[in-house]
Amino acid sequence: MPQPDSRSLPPPVLAAVDTVTVNFASELGAPVYRASGILYGMTEDGAGPADHFFTDIRFRFGRAGGAQLDNPGGWTADRYQRRWDSTLAQYRRAAGLGGTFIILPHDLWGADGTTSPRFPGDNGDWTDYDNFLDRLISDVRVSDMTPQWDLWNEPDLDSFWQRSQAQYLEMWRRTYARIRLAFPDAVIVGASTSRSPSAEDPWWNGYLHYVKANNVVPDIVSWHSLNDDIVSVDPTTARQAMDALLSGKGIDARPYQINEYGWPSQQNPANSGWYISRLERNDIDGLRANWASGSDLHNDMAAMLAREGGRHVALADWFLYRHYAAMSGTRVSVTPGNAADGYATKDDGVAHVLLGNRGVTGDVTVSLTGLTTTPVEQSGRVRAVLYRFPYNNKAAIRGPITVSDQVLPVSGGTASVTVPWTDPHDGYAVTLLPPDKRKSAAGGLWPNTPGTA
């Protein structure tokens, strides 16, 4: 990932009136929890944090390769083994939790952005890199691993690839061929650029032309959404650009993966909810970025947790992702507002709307349409419980706060809830229940104990 800079963010813009519209009559299939992935975030040995922190958010993806263990570390520093041991331990933990593991060979090589090692193919010599691939492929085979292969992280960024694009493309071709020969069914991911794609981007145009011409197109096309201007990395805009790029190069459509999303200042419930909503609407798998360093990189689930007295405690973001994970049944369509966005589901006896925004304040109206297609509307009424996920200046919380609990009139299948968005970092959620259901206001979402272990 690129390193954050010290530029100050512009002040929040007042969204005097914004509206998010949910259409419960428009069904989009079962949830798959596309946004529940993380970059690193497990301890070096894969043992922590505790299982429930992962299972409660329906953990789907982990991405790692031993980064920053030893400095310098990895193959180029003759310290490959520690990074491999950690990679294998984290792979096994991810698999045991039901997740998919994405392996990062560049970190095992030693190009983790903290050192300046030699690079594959320097001076036209590929011997050392071939030896590295021999070892890595052997270790993966002996360990019976089936990861996704993300061949090199952020090759468009000098921190991770300090050579020409032509040398990178030759590395890509060679590595792709080796992986495909060793593991014919392997899923190969790329190019995992530091910036989102655009139709005019010469790096992306050069890459896609090359992989098409050499028959080394990744199975999953990936990039990162990382910029302090959240609008500039909107997954919606990026998807449109990549669709056009692939079509223009004659490459068949394939899955997309944003395997790092969220600038440090955007790791708060409001922005997390916005990213979740955008990833879900665009059918893009996502992994939360991790800005920690050293041993902290291998802990804390990419800033969803903190540590107090040797125990992990949950931050507001983790509770927001837990709510997201509890949204079951059928996804329904959501039309975003100018700044706010949402993700919604309906199930037997309950419906949910998760809300985020791109960092503004002001009242947001949540228009709930198609309610007659759900069991929560009865006799022209519906119960709506509004929750707030307080950012709390990145300190631990015990859970979401109930803002309001009211029975709303339903007219023409429609009702509305107003969210008083006073803090641009907070997230919100609406749980809808039948009007006479008074027990368990959250529909069973919140256990009695706080998120600690």
LOLORO-564706 format. One record per residue (C-alpha): residue in three letters; x, y, z; residue number from 1. Coordinates in steps of 0.05 Angstrom, whole numbers, m for minus. Example, Ala and Ser with C-alpha at 12.3 -4.5 7.8 and 13.67 -1.06 7.14 Angstrom:
<r: ALA east: 246 north: m90 up: 156 k: 1>
<r: SER east: 273 north: m21 up: 143 k: 2>
% end
This chain:
<r: MET east: 0 north: 0 up: 0 k: 1>
<r: PRO east: 24 north: 72 up: m10 k: 2>
<r: GLN east: 47 north: 108 up: 52 k: 3>
<r: PRO east: m2 north: 160 up: 80 k: 4>
<r: ASP east: 21 north: 231 up: 79 k: 5>
<r: SER east: 8 north: 289 up: 127 k: 6>
<r: ARG east: m39 north: 329 up: 84 k: 7>
<r: SER east: m100 north: 353 up: 123 k: 8>
<r: LEU east: m168 north: 332 up: 99 k: 9>
<r: PRO east: m219 north: 385 up: 78 k: 10>
<r: PRO east: m273 north: 399 up: 130 k: 11>
<r: PRO east: m337 north: 359 up: 124 k: 12>
<r: VAL east: m388 north: 387 up: 76 k: 13>
<r: LEU east: m458 north: 396 up: 104 k: 14>
<r: ALA east: m507 north: 351 up: 69 k: 15>
<r: ALA east: m568 north: 392 up: 87 k: 16>
<r: VAL east: m615 north: 340 up: 58 k: 17>
<r: ASP east: m595 north: 273 up: 30 k: 18>
<r: THR east: m637 north: 212 up: 14 k: 19>
<r: VAL east: m621 north: 138 up: 9 k: 20>
<r: THR east: m676 north: 97 up: m22 k: 21>
<r: VAL east: m685 north: 23 up: m7 k: 22>
<r: ASN east: m730 north: m19 up: m52 k: 23>
<r: PHE east: m748 north: m83 up: m15 k: 24>
<r: ALA east: m787 north: m108 up: m75 k: 25>
<r: SER east: m723 north: m112 up: m117 k: 26>
<r: GLU east: m687 north: m176 up: m98 k: 27>
<r: LEU east: m614 north: m187 up: m115 k: 28>
<r: GLY east: m599 north: m256 up: m88 k: 29>
<r: ALA east: m568 north: m283 up: m25 k: 30>
<r: PRO east: m514 north: m243 up: 12 k: 31>
<r: VAL east: m441 north: m264 up: 1 k: 32>
<r: TYR east: m409 north: m211 up: 46 k: 33>
<r: ARG east: m361 north: m185 up: m6 k: 34>
<r: ALA east: m328 north: m133 up: 38 k: 35>
<r: SER east: m308 north: m179 up: 96 k: 36>
<r: GLY east: m235 north: m187 up: 79 k: 37>
<r: ILE east: m172 north: m160 up: 111 k: 38>
<r: LEU east: m99 north: m148 up: 93 k: 39>
<r: TYR east: m56 north: m183 up: 146 k: 40>
<r: GLY east: m87 north: m170 up: 215 k: 41>
<r: MET east: m71 north: m239 up: 246 k: 42>
<r: THR east: m13 north: m251 up: 294 k: 43>
<r: GLU east: 51 north: m277 up: 263 k: 44>
<r: ASP east: 35 north: m348 up: 285 k: 45>
<r: GLY east: m37 north: m343 up: 262 k: 46>
<r: ALA east: m63 north: m357 up: 332 k: 47>
<r: GLY east: m97 north: m290 up: 346 k: 48>
<r: PRO east: m142 north: m253 up: 350 k: 49>
<r: ALA east: m196 north: m300 up: 378 k: 50>
<r: ASP east: m240 north: m338 up: 329 k: 51>
<r: HIS east: m304 north: m301 up: 344 k: 52>
<r: PHE east: m275 north: m235 up: 320 k: 53>
<r: PHE east: m269 north: m267 up: 251 k: 54>
<r: THR east: m331 north: m311 up: 250 k: 55>
<r: ASP east: m376 north: m255 up: 276 k: 56>
<r: ILE east: m359 north: m214 up: 215 k: 57>
<r: ARG east: m363 north: m273 up: 166 k: 58>
<r: PHE east: m290 north: m268 up: 149 k: 59>
<r: ARG east: m280 north: m284 up: 75 k: 60>
<r: PHE east: m210 north: m263 up: 53 k: 61>
<r: GLY east: m141 north: m258 up: 84 k: 62>
<r: ARG east: m81 north: m231 up: 45 k: 63>
<r: ALA east: m10 north: m240 up: 70 k: 64>
<r: GLY east: 61 north: m261 up: 58 k: 65>
<r: GLY east: 102 north: m245 up: 119 k: 66>
<r: ALA east: 113 north: m171 up: 107 k: 67>
<r: GLN east: 159 north: m133 up: 154 k: 68>
<r: LEU east: 182 north: m195 up: 192 k: 69>
<r: ASP east: 256 north: m181 up: 198 k: 70>
<r: ASN east: 282 north: m117 up: 166 k: 71>
<r: PRO east: 309 north: m132 up: 117 k: 72>
<r: GLY east: 273 north: m198 up: 110 k: 73>
<r: GLY east: 251 north: m249 up: 59 k: 74>
<r: TRP east: 288 north: m287 up: 5 k: 75>
<r: THR east: 333 north: m230 up: m16 k: 76>
<r: ALA east: 359 north: m222 up: 56 k: 77>
<r: ASP east: 368 north: m297 up: 66 k: 78>
<r: ARG east: 311 north: m295 up: 116 k: 79>
<r: TYR east: 257 north: m329 up: 77 k: 80>
<r: GLN east: 238 north: m382 up: 129 k: 81>
<r: ARG east: 207 north: m336 up: 181 k: 82>
<r: ARG east: 162 north: m303 up: 129 k: 83>
<r: TRP east: 143 north: m371 up: 101 k: 84>
<r: ASP east: 126 north: m399 up: 170 k: 85>
<r: SER east: 81 north: m340 up: 183 k: 86>
<r: THR east: 48 north: m345 up: 115 k: 87>
<r: LEU east: 33 north: m418 up: 125 k: 88>
<r: ALA east: 6 north: m407 up: 196 k: 89>
<r: GLN east: m39 north: m350 up: 172 k: 90>
<r: TYR east: m62 north: m391 up: 112 k: 91>
<r: ARG east: m82 north: m449 up: 158 k: 92>
<r: ARG east: m118 north: m402 up: 205 k: 93>
<r: ALA east: m155 north: m368 up: 148 k: 94>
<r: ALA east: m176 north: m435 up: 118 k: 95>
<r: GLY east: m198 north: m460 up: 186 k: 96>
<r: LEU east: m242 north: m398 up: 193 k: 97>
<r: GLY east: m274 north: m413 up: 125 k: 98>
<r: GLY east: m237 north: m357 up: 89 k: 99>
<r: THR east: m198 north: m354 up: 24 k: 100>
<r: PHE east: m124 north: m338 up: 31 k: 101>
<r: ILE east: m88 north: m293 up: m20 k: 102>
<r: ILE east: m13 north: m305 up: m20 k: 103>
<r: LEU east: 36 north: m248 up: m32 k: 104>
<r: PRO east: 101 north: m273 up: m63 k: 105>
<r: HIS east: 131 north: m203 up: m65 k: 106>
<r: ASP east: 132 north: m202 up: 11 k: 107>
<r: LEU east: 164 north: m270 up: 14 k: 108>
<r: TRP east: 215 north: m245 up: m36 k: 109>
<r: GLY east: 229 north: m184 up: 8 k: 110>
<r: ALA east: 199 north: m126 up: m32 k: 111>
<r: ASP east: 153 north: m103 up: 24 k: 112>
<r: GLY east: 162 north: m28 up: 17 k: 113>
<r: THR east: 209 north: m22 up: 76 k: 114>
<r: THR east: 273 north: m43 up: 41 k: 115>
<r: SER east: 303 north: m36 up: m28 k: 116>
<r: PRO east: 322 north: m107 up: m48 k: 117>
<r: ARG east: 344 north: m132 up: m115 k: 118>
<r: PHE east: 287 north: m145 up: m162 k: 119>
<r: PRO east: 270 north: m205 up: m206 k: 120>
<r: GLY east: 306 north: m201 up: m272 k: 121>
<r: ASP east: 357 north: m148 up: m254 k: 122>
<r: ASN east: 410 north: m143 up: m309 k: 123>
<r: GLY east: 371 north: m195 up: m348 k: 124>
<r: ASP east: 387 north: m250 up: m298 k: 125>
<r: TRP east: 328 north: m291 up: m274 k: 126>
<r: THR east: 367 north: m346 up: m239 k: 127>
<r: ASP east: 355 north: m322 up: m168 k: 128>
<r: TYR east: 282 north: m309 up: m180 k: 129>
<r: ASP east: 273 north: m378 up: m212 k: 130>
<r: ASN east: 305 north: m408 up: m150 k: 131>
<r: PHE east: 257 north: m369 up: m107 k: 132>
<r: LEU east: 197 north: m395 up: m146 k: 133>
<r: ASP east: 224 north: m466 up: m141 k: 134>
<r: ARG east: 225 north: m460 up: m65 k: 135>
<r: LEU east: 158 north: m425 up: m59 k: 136>
<r: ILE east: 122 north: m473 up: m106 k: 137>
<r: SER east: 152 north: m532 up: m69 k: 138>
<r: ASP east: 131 north: m504 up: m1 k: 139>
<r: VAL east: 60 north: m491 up: m25 k: 140>
<r: ARG east: 55 north: m561 up: m55 k: 141>
<r: VAL east: 83 north: m597 up: 6 k: 142>
<r: SER east: 37 north: m557 up: 52 k: 143>
<r: ASP east: m24 north: m576 up: 9 k: 144>
<r: MET east: m44 north: m502 up: 2 k: 145>
<r: THR east: m95 north: m476 up: m48 k: 146>
<r: PRO east: m87 north: m400 up: m43 k: 147>
<r: GLN east: m104 north: m346 up: m93 k: 148>
<r: TRP east: m38 north: m320 up: m122 k: 149>
<r: ASP east: m29 north: m245 up: m122 k: 150>
<r: LEU east: 36 north: m243 up: m161 k: 151>
<r: TRP east: 62 north: m174 up: m141 k: 152>
<r: ASN east: 34 north: m118 up: m99 k: 153>
<r: GLU east: 28 north: m47 up: m126 k: 154>
<r: PRO east: 76 north: m54 up: m185 k: 155>
<r: ASP east: 58 north: 16 up: m207 k: 156>
<r: LEU east: 88 north: 44 up: m142 k: 157>
<r: ASP east: 163 north: 54 up: m134 k: 158>
<r: SER east: 160 north: 30 up: m62 k: 159>
<r: PHE east: 145 north: m40 up: m86 k: 160>
<r: TRP east: 172 north: m44 up: m157 k: 161>
<r: GLN east: 234 north: m1 up: m169 k: 162>
<r: ARG east: 244 north: m22 up: m240 k: 163>
<r: SER east: 212 north: m11 up: m308 k: 164>
<r: GLN east: 142 north: m35 up: m327 k: 165>
<r: ALA east: 174 north: m78 up: m381 k: 166>
<r: GLN east: 215 north: m116 up: m329 k: 167>
<r: TYR east: 152 north: m124 up: m287 k: 168>
<r: LEU east: 113 north: m152 up: m346 k: 169>
<r: GLU east: 167 north: m203 up: m360 k: 170>
<r: MET east: 166 north: m223 up: m286 k: 171>
<r: TRP east: 90 north: m229 up: m291 k: 172>
<r: ARG east: 94 north: m273 up: m353 k: 173>
<r: ARG east: 146 north: m319 up: m322 k: 174>
<r: THR east: 111 north: m325 up: m255 k: 175>
<r: TYR east: 43 north: m336 up: m287 k: 176>
<r: ALA east: 72 north: m393 up: m329 k: 177>
<r: ARG east: 106 north: m425 up: m269 k: 178>
<r: ILE east: 44 north: m423 up: m225 k: 179>
<r: ARG east: m2 north: m447 up: m280 k: 180>
<r: LEU east: 45 north: m506 up: m296 k: 181>
<r: ALA east: 52 north: m526 up: m222 k: 182>
<r: PHE east: m21 north: m514 up: m204 k: 183>
<r: PRO east: m66 north: m516 up: m266 k: 184>
<r: ASP east: m127 north: m496 up: m227 k: 185>
<r: ALA east: m94 north: m439 up: m189 k: 186>
<r: VAL east: m131 north: m372 up: m184 k: 187>
<r: ILE east: m84 north: m316 up: m205 k: 188>
<r: VAL east: m99 north: m245 up: m183 k: 189>
<r: GLY east: m71 north: m179 up: m210 k: 190>
<r: ALA east: m47 north: m128 up: m220 k: 191>
<r: SER east: m64 north: m101 up: m150 k: 192>
<r: THR east: m43 north: m31 up: m169 k: 193>
<r: SER east: m38 north: 25 up: m117 k: 194>
<r: ARG east: m88 north: 67 up: m155 k: 195>
<r: SER east: m157 north: 54 up: m183 k: 196>
<r: PRO east: m162 north: 43 up: m259 k: 197>
<r: SER east: m181 north: 96 up: m308 k: 198>
<r: ALA east: m191 north: 91 up: m383 k: 199>
<r: GLU east: m132 north: 137 up: m397 k: 200>
<r: ASP east: m83 north: 105 up: m348 k: 201>
<r: PRO east: m21 north: 85 up: m390 k: 202>
<r: TRP east: 2 north: 34 up: m338 k: 203>
<r: TRP east: m64 north: m4 up: m339 k: 204>
<r: ASN east: m69 north: 1 up: m415 k: 205>
<r: GLY east: 1 north: m26 up: m423 k: 206>
<r: TYR east: m11 north: m82 up: m373 k: 207>
<r: LEU east: m76 north: m106 up: m404 k: 208>
<r: HIS east: m48 north: m103 up: m475 k: 209>
<r: TYR east: 11 north: m146 up: m453 k: 210>
<r: VAL east: m28 north: m199 up: m414 k: 211>
<r: LYS east: m78 north: m206 up: m471 k: 212>
<r: ALA east: m23 north: m212 up: m524 k: 213>
<r: ASN east: 15 north: m263 up: m482 k: 214>
<r: ASN east: m45 north: m304 up: m458 k: 215>
<r: VAL east: m29 north: m289 up: m384 k: 216>
<r: VAL east: m92 north: m253 up: m363 k: 217>
<r: PRO east: m107 north: m258 up: m289 k: 218>
<r: ASP east: m168 north: m298 up: m267 k: 219>
<r: ILE east: m187 north: m240 up: m221 k: 220>
<r: VAL east: m172 north: m167 up: m238 k: 221>
<r: SER east: m151 north: m128 up: m176 k: 222>
<r: TRP east: m133 north: m58 up: m155 k: 223>
<r: HIS east: m132 north: m15 up: m92 k: 224>
<r: SER east: m178 north: 41 up: m69 k: 225>
<r: LEU east: m130 north: 84 up: m30 k: 226>
<r: ASN east: m131 north: 160 up: m31 k: 227>
<r: ASP east: m148 north: 213 up: 20 k: 228>
<r: ASP east: m201 north: 237 up: m30 k: 229>
<r: ILE east: m251 north: 181 up: m23 k: 230>
<r: VAL east: m291 north: 203 up: m84 k: 231>
<r: SER east: m230 north: 192 up: m129 k: 232>
<r: VAL east: m228 north: 118 up: m111 k: 233>
<r: ASP east: m302 north: 104 up: m115 k: 234>
<r: PRO east: m311 north: 30 up: m132 k: 235>
<r: THR east: m369 north: 48 up: m177 k: 236>
<r: THR east: m327 north: 93 up: m221 k: 237>
<r: ALA east: m269 north: 44 up: m220 k: 238>
<r: ARG east: m313 north: m14 up: m242 k: 239>
<r: GLN east: m340 north: 27 up: m301 k: 240>
<r: ALA east: m269 north: 43 up: m321 k: 241>
<r: MET east: m245 north: m29 up: m316 k: 242>
<r: ASP east: m305 north: m55 up: m354 k: 243>
<r: ALA east: m287 north: m7 up: m411 k: 244>
<r: LEU east: m213 north: m25 up: m408 k: 245>
<r: LEU east: m226 north: m100 up: m412 k: 246>
<r: SER east: m276 north: m92 up: m468 k: 247>
<r: GLY east: m229 north: m47 up: m507 k: 248>
<r: LYS east: m173 north: m99 up: m502 k: 249>
<r: GLY east: m219 north: m156 up: m522 k: 250>
<r: ILE east: m213 north: m189 up: m453 k: 251>
<r: ASP east: m272 north: m228 up: m428 k: 252>
<r: ALA east: m307 north: m203 up: m365 k: 253>
<r: ARG east: m282 north: m234 up: m300 k: 254>
<r: PRO east: m288 north: m222 up: m225 k: 255>
<r: TYR east: m259 north: m159 up: m193 k: 256>
<r: GLN east: m224 north: m153 up: m127 k: 257>
<r: ILE east: m205 north: m89 up: m90 k: 258>
<r: ASN east: m155 north: m122 up: m43 k: 259>
<r: GLU east: m139 north: m59 up: m4 k: 260>
<r: TYR east: m191 north: m6 up: 10 k: 261>
<r: GLY east: m194 north: 51 up: 60 k: 262>
<r: TRP east: m143 north: 107 up: 72 k: 263>
<r: PRO east: m124 north: 112 up: 146 k: 264>
<r: SER east: m171 north: 171 up: 157 k: 265>
<r: GLN east: m227 north: 130 up: 124 k: 266>
<r: GLN east: m224 north: 73 up: 173 k: 267>
<r: ASN east: m285 north: 94 up: 211 k: 268>
<r: PRO east: m357 north: 69 up: 211 k: 269>
<r: ALA east: m383 north: 123 up: 163 k: 270>
<r: ASN east: m332 north: 110 up: 109 k: 271>
<r: SER east: m331 north: 34 up: 121 k: 272>
<r: GLY east: m407 north: 33 up: 111 k: 273>
<r: TRP east: m397 north: 72 up: 46 k: 274>
<r: TYR east: m345 north: 24 up: 20 k: 275>
<r: ILE east: m387 north: m37 up: 39 k: 276>
<r: SER east: m446 north: m7 up: 2 k: 277>
<r: ARG east: m406 north: 8 up: m61 k: 278>
<r: LEU east: m370 north: m60 up: m62 k: 279>
<r: GLU east: m436 north: m97 up: m54 k: 280>
<r: ARG east: m472 north: m56 up: m107 k: 281>
<r: ASN east: m416 north: m68 up: m157 k: 282>
<r: ASP east: m405 north: m142 up: m140 k: 283>
<r: ILE east: m332 north: m130 up: m122 k: 284>
<r: ASP east: m296 north: m170 up: m68 k: 285>
<r: GLY east: m259 north: m125 up: m20 k: 286>
<r: LEU east: m204 north: m128 up: 33 k: 287>
<r: ARG east: m195 north: m74 up: 85 k: 288>
<r: ALA east: m126 north: m40 up: 81 k: 289>
<r: ASN east: m77 north: m46 up: 139 k: 290>
<r: TRP east: m34 north: 14 up: 156 k: 291>
<r: ALA east: 1 north: m15 up: 216 k: 292>
<r: SER east: 75 north: m31 up: 215 k: 293>
<r: GLY east: 122 north: m83 up: 245 k: 294>
<r: SER east: 90 north: m132 up: 292 k: 295>
<r: ASP east: 26 north: m90 up: 295 k: 296>
<r: LEU east: 14 north: m106 up: 221 k: 297>
<r: HIS east: 5 north: m178 up: 245 k: 298>
<r: ASN east: m51 north: m163 up: 294 k: 299>
<r: ASP east: m114 north: m123 up: 307 k: 300>
<r: MET east: m152 north: m143 up: 243 k: 301>
<r: ALA east: m132 north: m81 up: 203 k: 302>
<r: ALA east: m152 north: m30 up: 257 k: 303>
<r: MET east: m219 north: m63 up: 275 k: 304>
<r: LEU east: m191 north: m82 up: 343 k: 305>
<r: ALA east: m147 north: m51 up: 397 k: 306>
<r: ARG east: m112 north: m82 up: 456 k: 307>
<r: GLU east: m126 north: m66 up: 529 k: 308>
<r: GLY east: m88 north: m103 up: 583 k: 309>
<r: GLY east: m67 north: m157 up: 535 k: 310>
<r: ARG east: m138 north: m169 up: 510 k: 311>
<r: HIS east: m168 north: m151 up: 444 k: 312>
<r: VAL east: m226 north: m103 up: 447 k: 313>
<r: ALA east: m272 north: m84 up: 390 k: 314>
<r: LEU east: m274 north: m16 up: 357 k: 315>
<r: ALA east: m336 north: 14 up: 325 k: 316>
<r: ASP east: m315 north: m11 up: 256 k: 317>
<r: TRP east: m316 north: m83 up: 280 k: 318>
<r: PHE east: m387 north: m75 up: 307 k: 319>
<r: LEU east: m408 north: m45 up: 240 k: 320>
<r: TYR east: m379 north: m105 up: 204 k: 321>
<r: ARG east: m413 north: m152 up: 253 k: 322>
<r: HIS east: m479 north: m119 up: 236 k: 323>
<r: TYR east: m463 north: m127 up: 162 k: 324>
<r: ALA east: m449 north: m201 up: 174 k: 325>
<r: ALA east: m515 north: m211 up: 209 k: 326>
<r: MET east: m555 north: m185 up: 150 k: 327>
<r: SER east: m583 north: m249 up: 121 k: 328>
<r: GLY east: m637 north: m271 up: 73 k: 329>
<r: THR east: m640 north: m234 up: 7 k: 330>
<r: ARG east: m603 north: m171 up: m15 k: 331>
<r: VAL east: m647 north: m115 up: m41 k: 332>
<r: SER east: m631 north: m54 up: m83 k: 333>
<r: VAL east: m609 north: 12 up: m54 k: 334>
<r: THR east: m605 north: 79 up: m90 k: 335>
<r: PRO east: m551 north: 122 up: m58 k: 336>
<r: GLY east: m556 north: 195 up: m41 k: 337>
<r: ASN east: m505 north: 249 up: m58 k: 338>
<r: ALA east: m460 north: 231 up: 1 k: 339>
<r: ALA east: m495 north: 174 up: 38 k: 340>
<r: ASP east: m503 north: 103 up: 15 k: 341>
<r: GLY east: m531 north: 37 up: 42 k: 342>
<r: TYR east: m535 north: m38 up: 37 k: 343>
<r: ALA east: m599 north: m74 up: 53 k: 344>
<r: THR east: m628 north: m144 up: 63 k: 345>
<r: LYS east: m695 north: m175 up: 81 k: 346>
<r: ASP east: m707 north: m241 up: 116 k: 347>
<r: ASP east: m762 north: m277 up: 154 k: 348>
<r: GLY east: m789 north: m228 up: 205 k: 349>
<r: VAL east: m733 north: m176 up: 199 k: 350>
<r: ALA east: m702 north: m129 up: 149 k: 351>
<r: HIS east: m638 north: m88 up: 155 k: 352>
<r: VAL east: m606 north: m26 up: 125 k: 353>
<r: LEU east: m532 north: m11 up: 137 k: 354>
<r: LEU east: m514 north: 62 up: 125 k: 355>
<r: GLY east: m449 north: 97 up: 111 k: 356>
<r: ASN east: m427 north: 162 up: 79 k: 357>
<r: ARG east: m365 north: 193 up: 50 k: 358>
<r: GLY east: m353 north: 238 up: 111 k: 359>
<r: VAL east: m406 north: 291 up: 117 k: 360>
<r: THR east: m459 north: 314 up: 166 k: 361>
<r: GLY east: m532 north: 331 up: 161 k: 362>
<r: ASP east: m599 north: 296 up: 162 k: 363>
<r: VAL east: m606 north: 236 up: 116 k: 364>
<r: THR east: m674 north: 208 up: 99 k: 365>
<r: VAL east: m678 north: 133 up: 90 k: 366>
<r: SER east: m737 north: 120 up: 44 k: 367>
<r: LEU east: m762 north: 49 up: 54 k: 368>
<r: THR east: m802 north: 26 up: m6 k: 369>
<r: GLY east: m833 north: m41 up: m24 k: 370>
<r: LEU east: m846 north: m57 up: 49 k: 371>
<r: THR east: m908 north: m98 up: 31 k: 372>
<r: THR east: m861 north: m151 up: 2 k: 373>
<r: THR east: m832 north: m163 up: 71 k: 374>
<r: PRO east: m863 north: m194 up: 133 k: 375>
<r: VAL east: m844 north: m134 up: 175 k: 376>
<r: GLU east: m901 north: m92 up: 149 k: 377>
<r: GLN east: m966 north: m109 up: 184 k: 378>
<r: SER east: m1032 north: m71 up: 181 k: 379>
<r: GLY east: m999 north: m10 up: 152 k: 380>
<r: ARG east: m944 north: m5 up: 205 k: 381>
<r: VAL east: m872 north: m25 up: 215 k: 382>
<r: ARG east: m824 north: m20 up: 274 k: 383>
<r: ALA east: m758 north: 15 up: 260 k: 384>
<r: VAL east: m698 north: 14 up: 307 k: 385>
<r: LEU east: m643 north: 63 up: 289 k: 386>
<r: TYR east: m572 north: 47 up: 314 k: 387>
<r: ARG east: m510 north: 90 up: 314 k: 388>
<r: PHE east: m439 north: 62 up: 312 k: 389>
<r: PRO east: m399 north: 117 up: 347 k: 390>
<r: TYR east: m328 north: 127 up: 322 k: 391>
<r: ASN east: m307 north: 147 up: 393 k: 392>
<r: ASN east: m241 north: 175 up: 368 k: 393>
<r: LYS east: m217 north: 104 up: 352 k: 394>
<r: ALA east: m226 north: 79 up: 423 k: 395>
<r: ALA east: m263 north: 15 up: 441 k: 396>
<r: ILE east: m338 north: 14 up: 449 k: 397>
<r: ARG east: m386 north: m37 up: 479 k: 398>
<r: GLY east: m432 north: m37 up: 420 k: 399>
<r: PRO east: m478 north: 6 up: 378 k: 400>
<r: ILE east: m524 north: 58 up: 411 k: 401>
<r: THR east: m599 north: 58 up: 401 k: 402>
<r: VAL east: m618 north: 126 up: 373 k: 403>
<r: SER east: m693 north: 114 up: 365 k: 404>
<r: ASP east: m744 north: 57 up: 368 k: 405>
<r: GLN east: m810 north: 74 up: 337 k: 406>
<r: VAL east: m870 north: 46 up: 300 k: 407>
<r: LEU east: m878 north: 80 up: 233 k: 408>
<r: PRO east: m940 north: 86 up: 189 k: 409>
<r: VAL east: m933 north: 53 up: 120 k: 410>
<r: SER east: m968 north: 86 up: 62 k: 411>
<r: GLY east: m966 north: 55 up: m8 k: 412>
<r: GLY east: m914 north: 6 up: 17 k: 413>
<r: THR east: m868 north: 63 up: 38 k: 414>
<r: ALA east: m843 north: 92 up: 104 k: 415>
<r: SER east: m783 north: 134 up: 122 k: 416>
<r: VAL east: m731 north: 143 up: 177 k: 417>
<r: THR east: m689 north: 206 up: 188 k: 418>
<r: VAL east: m617 north: 197 up: 209 k: 419>
<r: PRO east: m588 north: 258 up: 246 k: 420>
<r: TRP east: m517 north: 249 up: 221 k: 421>
<r: THR east: m481 north: 296 up: 269 k: 422>
<r: ASP east: m411 north: 264 up: 267 k: 423>
<r: PRO east: m381 north: 250 up: 198 k: 424>
<r: HIS east: m344 north: 189 up: 226 k: 425>
<r: ASP east: m404 north: 152 up: 254 k: 426>
<r: GLY east: m442 north: 97 up: 219 k: 427>
<r: TYR east: m516 north: 78 up: 225 k: 428>
<r: ALA east: m562 north: 20 up: 215 k: 429>
<r: VAL east: m638 north: 11 up: 213 k: 430>
<r: THR east: m670 north: m55 up: 235 k: 431>
<r: LEU east: m742 north: m65 up: 214 k: 432>
<r: LEU east: m788 north: m111 up: 253 k: 433>
<r: PRO east: m863 north: m126 up: 256 k: 434>
<r: PRO east: m897 north: m70 up: 296 k: 435>
<r: ASP east: m916 north: m115 up: 354 k: 436>
<r: LYS east: m848 north: m149 up: 363 k: 437>
<r: ARG east: m821 north: m119 up: 427 k: 438>
<r: LYS east: m768 north: m169 up: 449 k: 439>
<r: SER east: m697 north: m166 up: 421 k: 440>
<r: ALA east: m702 north: m99 up: 386 k: 441>
<r: ALA east: m643 north: m116 up: 342 k: 442>
<r: GLY east: m672 north: m180 up: 317 k: 443>
<r: GLY east: m620 north: m221 up: 354 k: 444>
<r: LEU east: m561 north: m182 up: 327 k: 445>
<r: TRP east: m528 north: m162 up: 392 k: 446>
<r: PRO east: m502 north: m214 up: 441 k: 447>
<r: ASN east: m503 north: m196 up: 515 k: 448>
<r: THR east: m428 north: m191 up: 521 k: 449>
<r: PRO east: m384 north: m137 up: 490 k: 450>
<r: GLY east: m333 north: m152 up: 435 k: 451>
<r: THR east: m274 north: m172 up: 478 k: 452>
<r: ALA east: m230 north: m233 up: 484 k: 453>
% end
